[in-house]
Amino acid sequence: MTVAELIRLVMGSIERDHYEDRPREFSRDYRALEKAIASYGYHCADRGWHFEPREILREIMSVLISMRGKRETIGYLPIYLAGAIKRHCGMKAEEFATRARAIKPRINRIVEGTKITVIVEPSGAEILAAVYKDLRKPRAKKSSPKPPPVKPAETQPTLF
């Protein structure tokens, strides 16, 4: 699974669950929803987590499922989704910290004799983080093409 497929699947789920009879609003919110989805990768990369797209899909879908019962309280879905993803990453960080405290002494003994290799290929979280950063940039304004500047006419003698 690629990051593009992940975004397509999540956007399809959002459209079915939250925008079923409102295609115009969905097309209006598409970019903001895409940015909210990509923010998961940004938060993961910020914390140093490297998840694969399948794991990211599972986590984002769990956030969407938890939002199904709260449709009435959601004002603007892209903003709510971005906040829900941020809260989910915070809870996941607390969960990982708790697990890390429990297994840290065992890991130190295991890691002592291993070689560390460098990962060259970017993870799904890093790709999503790059998409998020690109979507945060303001859109370029569309402007009409300007005609080339007109050169001043050369002075020629008139016959009058």
C-alpha positions in Angstrom: 0.0 0.0 0.0 1.2 3.4 -0.9 0.5 6.8 0.8 -1.6 7.8 -2.2 -3.8 4.7 -1.8 -4.1 5.4 1.9 -5.3 9.0 1.3 -7.7 7.7 -1.4 -9.2 5.1 1.0 -9.6 7.5 3.9 -11.1 10.2 1.7 -13.6 7.7 0.3 -14.6 6.7 3.9 -15.0 10.3 4.9 -17.1 11.0 1.8 -19.4 8.0 2.5 -19.7 8.7 6.3 -19.9 12.5 6.5 -20.6 13.9 3.1 -23.1 11.4 1.7 -25.5 13.9 0.1 -23.2 16.9 -0.1 -20.7 16.4 -2.9 -20.2 20.2 -3.3 -19.1 20.6 0.3 -16.9 17.6 0.0 -15.1 19.1 -3.0 -14.8 22.4 -1.1 -13.2 20.7 1.9 -11.1 18.2 0.0 -7.8 20.0 0.4 -8.3 20.7 4.1 -9.3 17.1 4.7 -6.2 15.9 2.9 -4.1 18.2 5.0 -5.8 16.8 8.2 -5.0 13.2 7.1 -1.4 14.1 6.3 -1.0 15.7 9.7 -0.9 12.2 11.2 2.4 11.6 9.3 3.6 15.0 10.5 2.9 14.2 14.1 4.5 10.8 13.8 7.6 12.1 12.1 7.9 14.8 14.7 8.0 12.2 17.4 10.4 10.0 15.5 7.9 7.2 14.7 8.2 5.4 11.4 4.9 3.6 10.6 4.0 1.9 7.4 0.9 3.1 5.5 -1.2 0.0 6.6 -0.6 0.9 10.2 -1.4 4.5 9.6 -4.6 3.6 7.8 -5.7 1.4 10.7 -5.1 4.3 13.2 -6.8 7.0 11.1 -9.8 4.7 10.5 -10.1 4.1 14.2 -10.2 7.9 14.7 -12.9 8.2 12.0 -14.9 5.3 13.6 -14.7 7.1 17.0 -16.1 10.3 15.3 -19.2 8.6 13.9 -21.3 9.1 17.1 -20.3 12.8 17.4 -21.7 14.1 14.0 -23.9 16.6 15.7 -21.0 18.2 17.7 -18.7 18.5 14.7 -18.8 22.1 13.3 -16.3 21.9 10.4 -15.0 18.4 9.8 -11.4 19.2 8.6 -10.6 21.2 11.7 -12.2 18.6 14.0 -10.4 15.8 12.2 -7.0 17.5 12.6 -7.7 18.0 16.3 -8.8 14.4 16.7 -5.7 13.1 15.0 -3.5 15.3 17.2 -5.2 14.0 20.3 -4.9 10.4 19.1 -1.2 10.9 18.5 -0.8 12.3 22.0 -2.6 9.3 23.5 -0.5 7.0 21.4 2.7 8.7 22.7 1.5 8.2 26.3 0.9 4.6 25.6 4.3 4.1 24.0 6.0 5.9 27.0 4.3 3.6 29.4 5.3 0.5 27.5 8.9 1.9 27.2 9.2 2.3 30.9 8.2 -1.3 31.4 10.6 -2.9 28.9 13.6 -0.5 29.0 15.8 -2.7 31.3 15.3 -5.7 29.0 16.0 -3.8 25.8 19.3 -2.5 27.1 20.5 -6.1 27.6 19.3 -7.2 24.1 20.6 -4.2 22.2 24.2 -4.4 23.6 25.4 -6.8 21.0 23.6 -5.7 17.9 24.7 -3.7 14.9 22.7 -0.6 13.9 21.9 -0.1 10.3 20.6 3.1 8.6 17.2 3.1 6.9 17.5 4.9 3.5 13.9 4.5 2.2 11.5 7.0 3.7 8.6 5.5 5.8 5.0 6.2 5.2 4.9 8.6 8.1 7.8 10.6 6.6 6.0 10.7 3.2 2.7 11.9 4.9 4.7 14.5 6.8 6.1 15.8 3.5 2.6 15.9 2.0 1.4 17.8 5.1 4.2 20.4 4.8 3.4 20.9 1.1 -0.3 21.4 1.9 0.5 23.9 4.6 2.0 26.2 2.0 -0.4 28.8 0.7 -1.8 28.2 -2.8 -0.3 30.2 -5.7 -2.8 32.7 -6.9 -4.0 32.3 -10.4 -3.4 35.3 -12.5 -4.2 36.0 -16.1 -1.1 35.9 -18.3 0.3 39.3 -18.8 1.0 40.4 -22.4 4.7 41.2 -23.2 5.6 44.8 -22.6 5.1 47.0 -25.6 8.2 48.7 -26.9 7.9 52.4 -27.6 7.4 53.1 -31.2 10.5 54.4 -33.0 10.1 57.9 -34.3 9.7 57.9 -38.1 9.2 60.9 -40.2 5.6 61.6 -41.1 4.5 62.5 -44.7 2.0 65.1 -43.7 
